[in-house]
Amino acid sequence: MKEGIGYETVAKELGIHHSMVQRWVKHYEQEGMKGLEEKRGKAKGPGKGRPRTRPEDPETKIKRLEAEVEMLKKLLKM
């Protein structure tokens, strides 16, 4: 991060590991907002990719999405 709060501070506030914050920043710096889009489950061709064996728990999904939104808000304030 160039300025503002550090990775670990953001991660602690969001309840996630600091490496996730670093990954988001790296993707954002390389690809902009497109780099932050969900890429899981997007197969590159017909019949490719592995289907999910278990759907994501709604509470887990909400927590993940809330963390992503908070991170984006913080990035956009920079």
PyMOL Python script that loads the backbone (N, CA, C, O; Angstrom):
from pymol import cmd

cmd.read_pdbstr("""\
ATOM      1  N   MET A   1       0.837  -1.179   0.000  1.00  0.00           N
ATOM      2  CA  MET A   1       0.000   0.000   0.000  1.00  0.00           C
ATOM      3  C   MET A   1       0.883   1.243   0.000  1.00  0.00           C
ATOM      4  O   MET A   1       1.935   1.274   0.637  1.00  0.00           O
ATOM      5  N   LYS A   2       0.457   2.221  -0.693  1.00  0.00           N
ATOM      6  CA  LYS A   2       1.241   3.444  -0.792  1.00  0.00           C
ATOM      7  C   LYS A   2       1.057   4.312   0.448  1.00  0.00           C
ATOM      8  O   LYS A   2       2.034   4.752   1.053  1.00  0.00           O
ATOM      9  N   GLU A   3      -0.175   4.553   0.818  1.00  0.00           N
ATOM     10  CA  GLU A   3      -0.491   5.420   1.945  1.00  0.00           C
ATOM     11  C   GLU A   3      -1.650   4.815   2.724  1.00  0.00           C
ATOM     12  O   GLU A   3      -2.224   3.801   2.325  1.00  0.00           O
ATOM     13  N   GLY A   4      -1.978   5.441   3.823  1.00  0.00           N
ATOM     14  CA  GLY A   4      -3.147   5.000   4.576  1.00  0.00           C
ATOM     15  C   GLY A   4      -2.783   3.917   5.568  1.00  0.00           C
ATOM     16  O   GLY A   4      -1.654   3.845   6.055  1.00  0.00           O
ATOM     17  N   ILE A   5      -3.762   3.075   5.858  1.00  0.00           N
ATOM     18  CA  ILE A   5      -3.551   2.036   6.858  1.00  0.00           C
ATOM     19  C   ILE A   5      -2.919   0.802   6.230  1.00  0.00           C
ATOM     20  O   ILE A   5      -3.041   0.576   5.026  1.00  0.00           O
ATOM     21  N   GLY A   6      -2.244   0.006   7.054  1.00  0.00           N
ATOM     22  CA  GLY A   6      -1.525  -1.160   6.562  1.00  0.00           C
ATOM     23  C   GLY A   6      -2.406  -2.375   6.343  1.00  0.00           C
ATOM     24  O   GLY A   6      -3.563  -2.413   6.761  1.00  0.00           O
ATOM     25  N   TYR A   7      -1.829  -3.369   5.676  1.00  0.00           N
ATOM     26  CA  TYR A   7      -2.541  -4.612   5.375  1.00  0.00           C
ATOM     27  C   TYR A   7      -3.059  -5.283   6.640  1.00  0.00           C
ATOM     28  O   TYR A   7      -4.210  -5.713   6.704  1.00  0.00           O
ATOM     29  N   GLU A   8      -2.186  -5.366   7.650  1.00  0.00           N
ATOM     30  CA  GLU A   8      -2.572  -6.075   8.868  1.00  0.00           C
ATOM     31  C   GLU A   8      -3.683  -5.359   9.615  1.00  0.00           C
ATOM     32  O   GLU A   8      -4.542  -6.008  10.213  1.00  0.00           O
ATOM     33  N   THR A   9      -3.683  -4.036   9.590  1.00  0.00           N
ATOM     34  CA  THR A   9      -4.736  -3.274  10.250  1.00  0.00           C
ATOM     35  C   THR A   9      -6.073  -3.523   9.556  1.00  0.00           C
ATOM     36  O   THR A   9      -7.087  -3.755  10.215  1.00  0.00           O
ATOM     37  N   VAL A  10      -6.071  -3.474   8.238  1.00  0.00           N
ATOM     38  CA  VAL A  10      -7.292  -3.721   7.470  1.00  0.00           C
ATOM     39  C   VAL A  10      -7.760  -5.152   7.704  1.00  0.00           C
ATOM     40  O   VAL A  10      -8.945  -5.391   7.940  1.00  0.00           O
ATOM     41  N   ALA A  11      -6.840  -6.095   7.639  1.00  0.00           N
ATOM     42  CA  ALA A  11      -7.189  -7.504   7.820  1.00  0.00           C
ATOM     43  C   ALA A  11      -7.789  -7.752   9.197  1.00  0.00           C
ATOM     44  O   ALA A  11      -8.783  -8.466   9.330  1.00  0.00           O
ATOM     45  N   LYS A  12      -7.184  -7.165  10.211  1.00  0.00           N
ATOM     46  CA  LYS A  12      -7.686  -7.344  11.575  1.00  0.00           C
ATOM     47  C   LYS A  12      -9.097  -6.777  11.700  1.00  0.00           C
ATOM     48  O   LYS A  12      -9.966  -7.388  12.323  1.00  0.00           O
ATOM     49  N   GLU A  13      -9.318  -5.619  11.111  1.00  0.00           N
ATOM     50  CA  GLU A  13     -10.625  -4.971  11.153  1.00  0.00           C
ATOM     51  C   GLU A  13     -11.686  -5.817  10.452  1.00  0.00           C
ATOM     52  O   GLU A  13     -12.841  -5.851  10.877  1.00  0.00           O
ATOM     53  N   LEU A  14     -11.286  -6.505   9.371  1.00  0.00           N
ATOM     54  CA  LEU A  14     -12.232  -7.318   8.599  1.00  0.00           C
ATOM     55  C   LEU A  14     -12.306  -8.761   9.082  1.00  0.00           C
ATOM     56  O   LEU A  14     -13.172  -9.520   8.646  1.00  0.00           O
ATOM     57  N   GLY A  15     -11.400  -9.143   9.981  1.00  0.00           N
ATOM     58  CA  GLY A  15     -11.402 -10.513  10.489  1.00  0.00           C
ATOM     59  C   GLY A  15     -10.888 -11.523   9.486  1.00  0.00           C
ATOM     60  O   GLY A  15     -11.350 -12.663   9.451  1.00  0.00           O
ATOM     61  N   ILE A  16      -9.923 -11.105   8.661  1.00  0.00           N
ATOM     62  CA  ILE A  16      -9.344 -12.001   7.665  1.00  0.00           C
ATOM     63  C   ILE A  16      -7.818 -11.966   7.783  1.00  0.00           C
ATOM     64  O   ILE A  16      -7.271 -11.132   8.506  1.00  0.00           O
ATOM     65  N   HIS A  17      -7.142 -12.853   7.089  1.00  0.00           N
ATOM     66  CA  HIS A  17      -5.679 -12.895   7.106  1.00  0.00           C
ATOM     67  C   HIS A  17      -5.116 -11.796   6.216  1.00  0.00           C
ATOM     68  O   HIS A  17      -5.683 -11.480   5.170  1.00  0.00           O
ATOM     69  N   HIS A  18      -3.997 -11.218   6.639  1.00  0.00           N
ATOM     70  CA  HIS A  18      -3.420 -10.088   5.895  1.00  0.00           C
ATOM     71  C   HIS A  18      -3.025 -10.456   4.469  1.00  0.00           C
ATOM     72  O   HIS A  18      -2.962  -9.582   3.605  1.00  0.00           O
ATOM     73  N   SER A  19      -2.759 -11.731   4.210  1.00  0.00           N
ATOM     74  CA  SER A  19      -2.382 -12.127   2.846  1.00  0.00           C
ATOM     75  C   SER A  19      -3.545 -11.931   1.869  1.00  0.00           C
ATOM     76  O   SER A  19      -3.325 -11.696   0.680  1.00  0.00           O
ATOM     77  N   MET A  20      -4.785 -12.028   2.370  1.00  0.00           N
ATOM     78  CA  MET A  20      -5.947 -11.807   1.514  1.00  0.00           C
ATOM     79  C   MET A  20      -5.986 -10.334   1.088  1.00  0.00           C
ATOM     80  O   MET A  20      -6.270 -10.028  -0.070  1.00  0.00           O
ATOM     81  N   VAL A  21      -5.705  -9.439   2.010  1.00  0.00           N
ATOM     82  CA  VAL A  21      -5.690  -8.008   1.700  1.00  0.00           C
ATOM     83  C   VAL A  21      -4.587  -7.728   0.681  1.00  0.00           C
ATOM     84  O   VAL A  21      -4.799  -6.984  -0.277  1.00  0.00           O
ATOM     85  N   GLN A  22      -3.418  -8.318   0.887  1.00  0.00           N
ATOM     86  CA  GLN A  22      -2.307  -8.139  -0.058  1.00  0.00           C
ATOM     87  C   GLN A  22      -2.699  -8.636  -1.446  1.00  0.00           C
ATOM     88  O   GLN A  22      -2.384  -8.001  -2.453  1.00  0.00           O
ATOM     89  N   ARG A  23      -3.385  -9.768  -1.493  1.00  0.00           N
ATOM     90  CA  ARG A  23      -3.810 -10.340  -2.772  1.00  0.00           C
ATOM     91  C   ARG A  23      -4.782  -9.395  -3.476  1.00  0.00           C
ATOM     92  O   ARG A  23      -4.665  -9.169  -4.680  1.00  0.00           O
ATOM     93  N   TRP A  24      -5.750  -8.837  -2.721  1.00  0.00           N
ATOM     94  CA  TRP A  24      -6.715  -7.913  -3.311  1.00  0.00           C
ATOM     95  C   TRP A  24      -6.018  -6.689  -3.876  1.00  0.00           C
ATOM     96  O   TRP A  24      -6.322  -6.251  -4.986  1.00  0.00           O
ATOM     97  N   VAL A  25      -5.089  -6.140  -3.119  1.00  0.00           N
ATOM     98  CA  VAL A  25      -4.372  -4.941  -3.567  1.00  0.00           C
ATOM     99  C   VAL A  25      -3.575  -5.252  -4.829  1.00  0.00           C
ATOM    100  O   VAL A  25      -3.577  -4.469  -5.779  1.00  0.00           O
ATOM    101  N   LYS A  26      -2.892  -6.399  -4.837  1.00  0.00           N
ATOM    102  CA  LYS A  26      -2.100  -6.799  -6.004  1.00  0.00           C
ATOM    103  C   LYS A  26      -2.991  -6.926  -7.242  1.00  0.00           C
ATOM    104  O   LYS A  26      -2.650  -6.426  -8.314  1.00  0.00           O
ATOM    105  N   HIS A  27      -4.126  -7.595  -7.084  1.00  0.00           N
ATOM    106  CA  HIS A  27      -5.053  -7.765  -8.213  1.00  0.00           C
ATOM    107  C   HIS A  27      -5.576  -6.413  -8.685  1.00  0.00           C
ATOM    108  O   HIS A  27      -5.694  -6.167  -9.885  1.00  0.00           O
ATOM    109  N   TYR A  28      -5.891  -5.534  -7.725  1.00  0.00           N
ATOM    110  CA  TYR A  28      -6.397  -4.204  -8.077  1.00  0.00           C
ATOM    111  C   TYR A  28      -5.339  -3.397  -8.822  1.00  0.00           C
ATOM    112  O   TYR A  28      -5.644  -2.739  -9.817  1.00  0.00           O
ATOM    113  N   GLU A  29      -4.099  -3.445  -8.346  1.00  0.00           N
ATOM    114  CA  GLU A  29      -3.026  -2.695  -8.997  1.00  0.00           C
ATOM    115  C   GLU A  29      -2.745  -3.207 -10.408  1.00  0.00           C
ATOM    116  O   GLU A  29      -2.410  -2.423 -11.295  1.00  0.00           O
ATOM    117  N   GLN A  30      -2.879  -4.514 -10.620  1.00  0.00           N
ATOM    118  CA  GLN A  30      -2.595  -5.107 -11.924  1.00  0.00           C
ATOM    119  C   GLN A  30      -3.742  -4.940 -12.917  1.00  0.00           C
ATOM    120  O   GLN A  30      -3.509  -4.694 -14.101  1.00  0.00           O
ATOM    121  N   GLU A  31      -4.998  -5.076 -12.433  1.00  0.00           N
ATOM    122  CA  GLU A  31      -6.133  -5.120 -13.350  1.00  0.00           C
ATOM    123  C   GLU A  31      -7.243  -4.127 -13.038  1.00  0.00           C
ATOM    124  O   GLU A  31      -8.267  -4.124 -13.722  1.00  0.00           O
ATOM    125  N   GLY A  32      -7.072  -3.290 -12.033  1.00  0.00           N
ATOM    126  CA  GLY A  32      -8.133  -2.367 -11.642  1.00  0.00           C
ATOM    127  C   GLY A  32      -9.306  -3.123 -11.036  1.00  0.00           C
ATOM    128  O   GLY A  32      -9.130  -4.197 -10.462  1.00  0.00           O
ATOM    129  N   MET A  33     -10.493  -2.563 -11.164  1.00  0.00           N
ATOM    130  CA  MET A  33     -11.688  -3.182 -10.571  1.00  0.00           C
ATOM    131  C   MET A  33     -11.949  -4.578 -11.131  1.00  0.00           C
ATOM    132  O   MET A  33     -12.480  -5.440 -10.429  1.00  0.00           O
ATOM    133  N   LYS A  34     -11.584  -4.802 -12.374  1.00  0.00           N
ATOM    134  CA  LYS A  34     -11.780  -6.124 -12.986  1.00  0.00           C
ATOM    135  C   LYS A  34     -10.989  -7.198 -12.236  1.00  0.00           C
ATOM    136  O   LYS A  34     -11.415  -8.350 -12.157  1.00  0.00           O
ATOM    137  N   GLY A  35      -9.848  -6.814 -11.694  1.00  0.00           N
ATOM    138  CA  GLY A  35      -9.023  -7.751 -10.938  1.00  0.00           C
ATOM    139  C   GLY A  35      -9.657  -8.209  -9.642  1.00  0.00           C
ATOM    140  O   GLY A  35      -9.221  -9.199  -9.055  1.00  0.00           O
ATOM    141  N   LEU A  36     -10.685  -7.500  -9.185  1.00  0.00           N
ATOM    142  CA  LEU A  36     -11.354  -7.860  -7.940  1.00  0.00           C
ATOM    143  C   LEU A  36     -12.616  -8.688  -8.164  1.00  0.00           C
ATOM    144  O   LEU A  36     -13.276  -9.090  -7.207  1.00  0.00           O
ATOM    145  N   GLU A  37     -12.950  -8.940  -9.430  1.00  0.00           N
ATOM    146  CA  GLU A  37     -14.132  -9.748  -9.725  1.00  0.00           C
ATOM    147  C   GLU A  37     -13.908 -11.191  -9.304  1.00  0.00           C
ATOM    148  O   GLU A  37     -12.779 -11.681  -9.305  1.00  0.00           O
ATOM    149  N   GLU A  38     -14.990 -11.864  -8.945  1.00  0.00           N
ATOM    150  CA  GLU A  38     -14.937 -13.276  -8.565  1.00  0.00           C
ATOM    151  C   GLU A  38     -14.554 -14.095  -9.780  1.00  0.00           C
ATOM    152  O   GLU A  38     -15.189 -13.994 -10.829  1.00  0.00           O
ATOM    153  N   LYS A  39     -13.515 -14.906  -9.640  1.00  0.00           N
ATOM    154  CA  LYS A  39     -13.058 -15.716 -10.766  1.00  0.00           C
ATOM    155  C   LYS A  39     -13.298 -17.208 -10.545  1.00  0.00           C
ATOM    156  O   LYS A  39     -13.166 -18.012 -11.467  1.00  0.00           O
ATOM    157  N   ARG A  40     -13.647 -17.558  -9.333  1.00  0.00           N
ATOM    158  CA  ARG A  40     -13.865 -18.978  -9.049  1.00  0.00           C
ATOM    159  C   ARG A  40     -15.065 -19.485  -9.822  1.00  0.00           C
ATOM    160  O   ARG A  40     -16.085 -18.804  -9.928  1.00  0.00           O
ATOM    161  N   GLY A  41     -14.935 -20.681 -10.358  1.00  0.00           N
ATOM    162  CA  GLY A  41     -16.042 -21.297 -11.049  1.00  0.00           C
ATOM    163  C   GLY A  41     -16.230 -20.848 -12.484  1.00  0.00           C
ATOM    164  O   GLY A  41     -17.176 -21.277 -13.146  1.00  0.00           O
ATOM    165  N   LYS A  42     -15.352 -19.999 -12.975  1.00  0.00           N
ATOM    166  CA  LYS A  42     -15.465 -19.544 -14.362  1.00  0.00           C
ATOM    167  C   LYS A  42     -14.523 -20.388 -15.226  1.00  0.00           C
ATOM    168  O   LYS A  42     -13.336 -20.087 -15.354  1.00  0.00           O
ATOM    169  N   ALA A  43     -15.072 -21.433 -15.805  1.00  0.00           N
ATOM    170  CA  ALA A  43     -14.284 -22.326 -16.641  1.00  0.00           C
ATOM    171  C   ALA A  43     -13.915 -21.620 -17.941  1.00  0.00           C
ATOM    172  O   ALA A  43     -14.653 -20.762 -18.426  1.00  0.00           O
ATOM    173  N   LYS A  44     -12.779 -21.987 -18.493  1.00  0.00           N
ATOM    174  CA  LYS A  44     -12.288 -21.360 -19.718  1.00  0.00           C
ATOM    175  C   LYS A  44     -12.837 -22.013 -20.986  1.00  0.00           C
ATOM    176  O   LYS A  44     -12.633 -21.496 -22.085  1.00  0.00           O
ATOM    177  N   GLY A  45     -13.521 -23.125 -20.848  1.00  0.00           N
ATOM    178  CA  GLY A  45     -14.050 -23.795 -22.030  1.00  0.00           C
ATOM    179  C   GLY A  45     -15.180 -24.730 -21.649  1.00  0.00           C
ATOM    180  O   GLY A  45     -15.456 -24.926 -20.466  1.00  0.00           O
ATOM    181  N   PRO A  46     -15.842 -25.314 -22.653  1.00  0.00           N
ATOM    182  CA  PRO A  46     -16.966 -26.200 -22.357  1.00  0.00           C
ATOM    183  C   PRO A  46     -16.507 -27.468 -21.628  1.00  0.00           C
ATOM    184  O   PRO A  46     -15.528 -28.106 -22.015  1.00  0.00           O
ATOM    185  N   GLY A  47     -17.227 -27.809 -20.582  1.00  0.00           N
ATOM    186  CA  GLY A  47     -16.921 -29.030 -19.847  1.00  0.00           C
ATOM    187  C   GLY A  47     -15.706 -28.924 -18.945  1.00  0.00           C
ATOM    188  O   GLY A  47     -15.273 -29.927 -18.377  1.00  0.00           O
ATOM    189  N   LYS A  48     -15.152 -27.738 -18.802  1.00  0.00           N
ATOM    190  CA  LYS A  48     -13.967 -27.584 -17.954  1.00  0.00           C
ATOM    191  C   LYS A  48     -14.367 -27.033 -16.608  1.00  0.00           C
ATOM    192  O   LYS A  48     -15.442 -26.457 -16.440  1.00  0.00           O
ATOM    193  N   GLY A  49     -13.497 -27.218 -15.671  1.00  0.00           N
ATOM    194  CA  GLY A  49     -13.760 -26.729 -14.324  1.00  0.00           C
ATOM    195  C   GLY A  49     -14.392 -27.810 -13.487  1.00  0.00           C
ATOM    196  O   GLY A  49     -14.980 -28.763 -13.998  1.00  0.00           O
ATOM    197  N   ARG A  50     -14.260 -27.643 -12.205  1.00  0.00           N
ATOM    198  CA  ARG A  50     -14.772 -28.623 -11.266  1.00  0.00           C
ATOM    199  C   ARG A  50     -16.020 -28.050 -10.607  1.00  0.00           C
ATOM    200  O   ARG A  50     -15.974 -26.945 -10.066  1.00  0.00           O
ATOM    201  N   PRO A  51     -17.124 -28.772 -10.641  1.00  0.00           N
ATOM    202  CA  PRO A  51     -18.336 -28.267  -9.993  1.00  0.00           C
ATOM    203  C   PRO A  51     -18.155 -28.241  -8.477  1.00  0.00           C
ATOM    204  O   PRO A  51     -17.429 -29.063  -7.918  1.00  0.00           O
ATOM    205  N   ARG A  52     -18.812 -27.301  -7.824  1.00  0.00           N
ATOM    206  CA  ARG A  52     -18.740 -27.236  -6.367  1.00  0.00           C
ATOM    207  C   ARG A  52     -19.421 -28.462  -5.792  1.00  0.00           C
ATOM    208  O   ARG A  52     -20.507 -28.847  -6.224  1.00  0.00           O
ATOM    209  N   THR A  53     -18.776 -29.065  -4.820  1.00  0.00           N
ATOM    210  CA  THR A  53     -19.374 -30.230  -4.186  1.00  0.00           C
ATOM    211  C   THR A  53     -20.333 -29.811  -3.091  1.00  0.00           C
ATOM    212  O   THR A  53     -21.255 -30.550  -2.742  1.00  0.00           O
ATOM    213  N   ARG A  54     -20.113 -28.621  -2.550  1.00  0.00           N
ATOM    214  CA  ARG A  54     -20.926 -28.116  -1.459  1.00  0.00           C
ATOM    215  C   ARG A  54     -21.168 -26.629  -1.680  1.00  0.00           C
ATOM    216  O   ARG A  54     -20.212 -25.882  -1.886  1.00  0.00           O
ATOM    217  N   PRO A  55     -22.400 -26.186  -1.643  1.00  0.00           N
ATOM    218  CA  PRO A  55     -22.633 -24.742  -1.808  1.00  0.00           C
ATOM    219  C   PRO A  55     -22.064 -23.975  -0.612  1.00  0.00           C
ATOM    220  O   PRO A  55     -21.984 -24.500   0.499  1.00  0.00           O
ATOM    221  N   GLU A  56     -21.676 -22.740  -0.861  1.00  0.00           N
ATOM    222  CA  GLU A  56     -21.114 -21.896   0.197  1.00  0.00           C
ATOM    223  C   GLU A  56     -22.204 -21.565   1.213  1.00  0.00           C
ATOM    224  O   GLU A  56     -23.316 -21.186   0.846  1.00  0.00           O
ATOM    225  N   ASP A  57     -21.872 -21.712   2.488  1.00  0.00           N
ATOM    226  CA  ASP A  57     -22.776 -21.389   3.578  1.00  0.00           C
ATOM    227  C   ASP A  57     -23.164 -19.916   3.471  1.00  0.00           C
ATOM    228  O   ASP A  57     -22.284 -19.071   3.309  1.00  0.00           O
ATOM    229  N   PRO A  58     -24.457 -19.580   3.556  1.00  0.00           N
ATOM    230  CA  PRO A  58     -24.881 -18.176   3.405  1.00  0.00           C
ATOM    231  C   PRO A  58     -24.159 -17.212   4.354  1.00  0.00           C
ATOM    232  O   PRO A  58     -23.794 -16.110   3.945  1.00  0.00           O
ATOM    233  N   GLU A  59     -23.951 -17.607   5.598  1.00  0.00           N
ATOM    234  CA  GLU A  59     -23.264 -16.725   6.550  1.00  0.00           C
ATOM    235  C   GLU A  59     -21.814 -16.500   6.142  1.00  0.00           C
ATOM    236  O   GLU A  59     -21.299 -15.389   6.267  1.00  0.00           O
ATOM    237  N   THR A  60     -21.156 -17.545   5.657  1.00  0.00           N
ATOM    238  CA  THR A  60     -19.772 -17.429   5.198  1.00  0.00           C
ATOM    239  C   THR A  60     -19.697 -16.522   3.983  1.00  0.00           C
ATOM    240  O   THR A  60     -18.796 -15.690   3.875  1.00  0.00           O
ATOM    241  N   LYS A  61     -20.646 -16.683   3.069  1.00  0.00           N
ATOM    242  CA  LYS A  61     -20.682 -15.861   1.867  1.00  0.00           C
ATOM    243  C   LYS A  61     -20.892 -14.392   2.221  1.00  0.00           C
ATOM    244  O   LYS A  61     -20.228 -13.515   1.669  1.00  0.00           O
ATOM    245  N   ILE A  62     -21.812 -14.126   3.138  1.00  0.00           N
ATOM    246  CA  ILE A  62     -22.078 -12.748   3.559  1.00  0.00           C
ATOM    247  C   ILE A  62     -20.836 -12.133   4.178  1.00  0.00           C
ATOM    248  O   ILE A  62     -20.486 -10.994   3.869  1.00  0.00           O
ATOM    249  N   LYS A  63     -20.167 -12.878   5.049  1.00  0.00           N
ATOM    250  CA  LYS A  63     -18.955 -12.359   5.698  1.00  0.00           C
ATOM    251  C   LYS A  63     -17.873 -12.064   4.656  1.00  0.00           C
ATOM    252  O   LYS A  63     -17.201 -11.036   4.731  1.00  0.00           O
ATOM    253  N   ARG A  64     -17.706 -12.966   3.686  1.00  0.00           N
ATOM    254  CA  ARG A  64     -16.704 -12.764   2.641  1.00  0.00           C
ATOM    255  C   ARG A  64     -17.038 -11.531   1.802  1.00  0.00           C
ATOM    256  O   ARG A  64     -16.163 -10.714   1.518  1.00  0.00           O
ATOM    257  N   LEU A  65     -18.290 -11.403   1.411  1.00  0.00           N
ATOM    258  CA  LEU A  65     -18.699 -10.266   0.587  1.00  0.00           C
ATOM    259  C   LEU A  65     -18.602  -8.944   1.354  1.00  0.00           C
ATOM    260  O   LEU A  65     -18.212  -7.925   0.783  1.00  0.00           O
ATOM    261  N   GLU A  66     -18.953  -8.956   2.637  1.00  0.00           N
ATOM    262  CA  GLU A  66     -18.819  -7.740   3.446  1.00  0.00           C
ATOM    263  C   GLU A  66     -17.356  -7.321   3.546  1.00  0.00           C
ATOM    264  O   GLU A  66     -17.040  -6.134   3.466  1.00  0.00           O
ATOM    265  N   ALA A  67     -16.462  -8.296   3.723  1.00  0.00           N
ATOM    266  CA  ALA A  67     -15.028  -7.996   3.804  1.00  0.00           C
ATOM    267  C   ALA A  67     -14.543  -7.399   2.480  1.00  0.00           C
ATOM    268  O   ALA A  67     -13.751  -6.457   2.477  1.00  0.00           O
ATOM    269  N   GLU A  68     -15.014  -7.940   1.366  1.00  0.00           N
ATOM    270  CA  GLU A  68     -14.614  -7.413   0.067  1.00  0.00           C
ATOM    271  C   GLU A  68     -15.106  -5.982  -0.125  1.00  0.00           C
ATOM    272  O   GLU A  68     -14.372  -5.135  -0.634  1.00  0.00           O
ATOM    273  N   VAL A  69     -16.334  -5.712   0.277  1.00  0.00           N
ATOM    274  CA  VAL A  69     -16.895  -4.369   0.143  1.00  0.00           C
ATOM    275  C   VAL A  69     -16.094  -3.378   0.990  1.00  0.00           C
ATOM    276  O   VAL A  69     -15.758  -2.292   0.519  1.00  0.00           O
ATOM    277  N   GLU A  70     -15.789  -3.744   2.228  1.00  0.00           N
ATOM    278  CA  GLU A  70     -15.024  -2.853   3.099  1.00  0.00           C
ATOM    279  C   GLU A  70     -13.639  -2.581   2.517  1.00  0.00           C
ATOM    280  O   GLU A  70     -13.144  -1.456   2.576  1.00  0.00           O
ATOM    281  N   MET A  71     -13.027  -3.604   1.964  1.00  0.00           N
ATOM    282  CA  MET A  71     -11.696  -3.425   1.376  1.00  0.00           C
ATOM    283  C   MET A  71     -11.772  -2.482   0.183  1.00  0.00           C
ATOM    284  O   MET A  71     -10.920  -1.608   0.028  1.00  0.00           O
ATOM    285  N   LEU A  72     -12.771  -2.650  -0.647  1.00  0.00           N
ATOM    286  CA  LEU A  72     -12.937  -1.778  -1.807  1.00  0.00           C
ATOM    287  C   LEU A  72     -13.165  -0.329  -1.372  1.00  0.00           C
ATOM    288  O   LEU A  72     -12.624   0.595  -1.978  1.00  0.00           O
ATOM    289  N   LYS A  73     -13.959  -0.136  -0.331  1.00  0.00           N
ATOM    290  CA  LYS A  73     -14.194   1.214   0.173  1.00  0.00           C
ATOM    291  C   LYS A  73     -12.875   1.855   0.609  1.00  0.00           C
ATOM    292  O   LYS A  73     -12.609   3.021   0.317  1.00  0.00           O
ATOM    293  N   LYS A  74     -12.065   1.077   1.307  1.00  0.00           N
ATOM    294  CA  LYS A  74     -10.794   1.594   1.800  1.00  0.00           C
ATOM    295  C   LYS A  74      -9.843   1.895   0.632  1.00  0.00           C
ATOM    296  O   LYS A  74      -9.131   2.900   0.653  1.00  0.00           O
ATOM    297  N   LEU A  75      -9.833   1.030  -0.378  1.00  0.00           N
ATOM    298  CA  LEU A  75      -8.973   1.260  -1.537  1.00  0.00           C
ATOM    299  C   LEU A  75      -9.385   2.514  -2.296  1.00  0.00           C
ATOM    300  O   LEU A  75      -8.531   3.270  -2.759  1.00  0.00           O
ATOM    301  N   LEU A  76     -10.679   2.737  -2.422  1.00  0.00           N
ATOM    302  CA  LEU A  76     -11.173   3.874  -3.174  1.00  0.00           C
ATOM    303  C   LEU A  76     -10.942   5.196  -2.445  1.00  0.00           C
ATOM    304  O   LEU A  76     -10.948   6.254  -3.073  1.00  0.00           O
ATOM    305  N   LYS A  77     -10.739   5.147  -1.134  1.00  0.00           N
ATOM    306  CA  LYS A  77     -10.453   6.350  -0.358  1.00  0.00           C
ATOM    307  C   LYS A  77      -8.991   6.789  -0.518  1.00  0.00           C
ATOM    308  O   LYS A  77      -8.645   7.923  -0.186  1.00  0.00           O
ATOM    309  N   MET A  78      -8.148   5.906  -1.018  1.00  0.00           N
ATOM    310  CA  MET A  78      -6.719   6.194  -1.130  1.00  0.00           C
ATOM    311  C   MET A  78      -6.452   7.211  -2.205  1.00  0.00           C
ATOM    312  O   MET A  78      -5.299   7.574  -2.438  1.00  0.00           O
TER     313      MET A  78
END
""", "prot")
cmd.dss("prot")
cmd.show_as("cartoon", "prot")
cmd.util.cbc("prot")
cmd.orient("prot")
